[in-house]
């Protein structure tokens, strides 16, 4: 017993000496920058014991196995890979079909808009033509009524009314008058300036100015 106590004292003394020596060396290395806090923490962690997963001795002295790690999944078989490819291809075909249907719908809508635009343009042209026809009919009716009114007037009065109009309008009215009355109206243009103007009007009549109604009939 005394020998065991002496041996124990010797071990304690040696351990204390080693601890002091290690501490001194560690402090010196830290002072010189050779040992950082991170390295010191790593050393302390290593002194605590082996990391998890490494073999350790059980109480009965046998080696304990490390903790079991999950095994990787087994590789897919050729049939599984083919099925996966088929599924992906089916999805792609479905998306392509949806895109094709949307494109067709867009094209049908574009064609409908083009047809609506064409119908609208045709309706606009028809409307304008009908308006022109209505305006033409109104001009013809107005012209007939005007000529009927002028036929009841004397030539001097007709000449006074025509002086305010354009040469084209005068030509149009003269063509519509009865020949005898037209001659009397022409004879009323006697002054030099009036003779020059009536010559221009007669030239217009010879050129066919009176063969169609004027674009706009002035108001008498």
C-alpha positions in Angstrom: 0.0 0.0 0.0 2.8 2.4 0.8 4.4 1.6 -2.5 1.1 2.4 -4.4 0.7 5.6 -2.5 4.3 6.6 -3.4 3.7 5.7 -7.0 0.5 7.7 -7.0 2.2 10.8 -5.6 4.9 10.5 -8.2 2.3 10.3 -11.0 0.5 13.3 -9.7 3.7 15.3 -9.4 4.7 14.3 -13.0 1.2 15.2 -14.3 1.4 18.6 -12.6 4.9 19.3 -14.0 3.7 18.3 -17.5 0.6 20.5 -17.2 2.7 23.5 -16.1 5.2 22.9 -18.9 2.5 22.6 -21.5 0.8 25.8 -20.2 4.0 27.7 -20.3 4.8 26.5 -23.8 1.3 27.4 -24.9 1.5 30.9 -23.5 4.9 31.4 -25.2 3.5 30.2 -28.5 0.5 32.5 -28.1 2.8 35.4 -27.3 4.7 34.8 -30.5 1.6 34.3 -32.6 2.3 30.7 -33.3 -0.8 29.5 -31.5 -4.1 31.2 -32.1 -7.4 30.8 -30.2 -8.8 28.7 -33.0 -5.9 26.2 -32.9 -6.0 26.1 -29.1 -9.8 25.3 -29.3 -9.0 22.6 -31.8 -6.4 21.1 -29.5 -8.8 21.2 -26.5 -11.5 19.5 -28.6 -9.0 16.8 -29.6 -8.1 16.2 -25.9 -11.7 15.8 -25.0 -11.9 12.5 -26.9 -12.3 11.0 -30.4 -15.0 12.6 -32.6 -18.3 10.9 -33.0 -18.3 8.1 -35.5 -14.8 6.7 -34.7 -14.3 3.4 -33.0 -14.2 3.5 -29.2 -13.6 0.9 -26.6 -16.7 -0.4 -24.9 -16.8 -1.2 -21.2 -16.0 -4.8 -21.9 -12.9 -3.9 -23.9 -14.4 -4.6 -27.4 -14.4 -2.2 -30.2 -17.6 -0.3 -30.7 -18.8 0.3 -34.3 -19.3 3.9 -35.5 -22.8 5.3 -36.0 -24.4 3.8 -39.1 -24.5 6.3 -42.1 -27.5 6.3 -44.5 -26.7 4.4 -47.7 -27.0 6.2 -51.0 -30.2 5.3 -53.0 -29.6 2.5 -55.5 -29.2 3.6 -59.1 -32.2 3.6 -61.4 -32.7 0.6 -63.6 -32.8 0.9 -67.4 -36.6 0.4 -67.3 -37.0 3.1 -64.7 -34.9 5.5 -66.7 -37.0 4.8 -69.8 -40.2 5.4 -67.9 -38.8 8.7 -66.6 -37.8 9.8 -70.1 -41.3 8.8 -71.4 -42.9 10.9 -68.7 -40.8 13.9 -69.6 -41.5 13.4 -73.3 -45.3 13.2 -72.6 -45.1 16.5 -70.6 -43.2 18.2 -73.5 -45.7 16.9 -76.1 -48.5 18.2 -73.9 -46.9 21.7 -73.7 -46.2 21.7 -77.4 -49.8 20.9 -78.2 -51.0 23.6 -75.8 -48.7 26.1 -77.5 -50.0 25.0 -81.0 -53.6 25.4 -79.9 -52.9 28.9 -78.5 -51.2 29.9 -81.7 -54.2 28.7 -83.7 -56.5 30.6 -81.5 -54.4 33.8 -82.0 -54.4 33.3 -85.8 -58.2 32.8 -85.8 -58.6 36.0 -83.8 -56.3 37.9 -86.2 -58.2 36.7 -89.2 -61.5 37.7 -87.5 -60.1 41.2 -86.9 -59.0 41.5 -90.5 -62.4 40.5 -91.7 -64.1 43.0 -89.4 -61.7 45.7 -90.6 -62.5 44.8 -94.2 -66.2 44.8 -93.6 -65.9 48.2 -91.8 -64.0 49.7 -94.7 -66.6 48.3 -97.2 -69.4 49.8 -95.1 -67.6 53.1 -94.9 -67.2 53.2 -98.7 -70.8 52.3 -99.2 -71.9 55.0 -96.8 -69.7 57.7 -98.6 -71.1 56.6 -102.0 -74.6 56.8 -100.7 -73.9 60.2 -99.2 -72.5 61.3 -102.6 -75.6 59.9 -104.3 -77.8 61.8 -101.9 -75.9 65.0 -102.3 -76.0 64.5 -106.1 -79.8 64.0 -106.0 -80.1 67.1 -103.8 -78.1 69.1 -106.2 -80.2 67.9 -109.2 -83.4 68.7 -107.3 -82.1 72.1 -106.3 -81.0 72.8 -109.8 -84.4 71.9 -111.3 -86.1 74.1 -108.7 -83.7 76.9 -109.4 -84.2 76.7 -113.1 -88.0 76.7 -112.6 -87.7 79.8 -110.5 -85.4 81.6 -113.0 -87.8 80.7 -115.9 -90.4 82.9 -114.3 -88.0 85.9 -114.2 -87.1 88.5 -116.8 -83.6 88.3 -118.4 -82.3 91.5 -116.7 -83.2 90.1 -113.3 -81.5 86.8 -114.1 -78.4 88.6 -115.3 -78.2 90.6 -112.0 -78.5 87.3 -110.0 -75.8 85.5 -112.1 -73.3 88.4 -111.7 -72.6 87.2 -108.1 -71.7 83.7 -109.2 -68.6 82.0 -110.6 -68.1 81.5 -114.4 -68.6 77.8 -114.0 -71.9 78.3 -112.1 -73.2 80.8 -114.8 -72.4 78.3 -117.5 -74.3 75.6 -115.7 -77.3 77.8 -115.3 -77.3 79.0 -118.9 -77.2 75.5 -120.2 -80.3 74.6 -118.1 -82.3 77.6 -119.3 -84.7 77.5 -122.3 -82.7 78.5 -125.4 -84.7 81.7 -126.1 -84.4 82.9 -122.5 -80.7 81.9 -122.5 -80.1 84.2 -125.5 -81.8 87.1 -123.8 -79.7 86.7 -120.7 -76.5 86.6 -122.7 -77.5 89.8 -124.5 -77.7 91.5 -121.1 -73.9 91.3 -120.7 -73.1 94.6 -122.6 -70.2 96.4 -120.8 -66.6 95.6 -121.9 -65.9 93.7 -118.7 -69.2 91.9 -118.9 -68.6 90.9 -122.6 -65.2 89.5 -121.6 -66.8 87.4 -118.9 -69.6 86.1 -121.0 -67.0 85.0 -123.6 -65.3 83.0 -120.9 -68.6 81.5 -119.8 -69.5 80.5 -123.4 -66.0 78.9 -123.8 -66.8 76.8 -120.7 -70.1 75.8 -122.2 -68.4 74.7 -125.4 -65.9 72.7 -123.4 -68.8 70.9 -121.7 -68.9 72.6 -118.4 -72.7 72.6 -118.5 -72.9 68.8 -119.2 -72.7 67.9 -115.5 -73.9 69.6 -112.2 -71.3 71.8 -110.5 -69.4 70.5 -107.5 -71.1 73.1 -105.3 -74.1 75.2 -106.3 -73.9 78.7 -105.0 -76.9 80.3 -103.4 -78.6 83.0 -105.4 
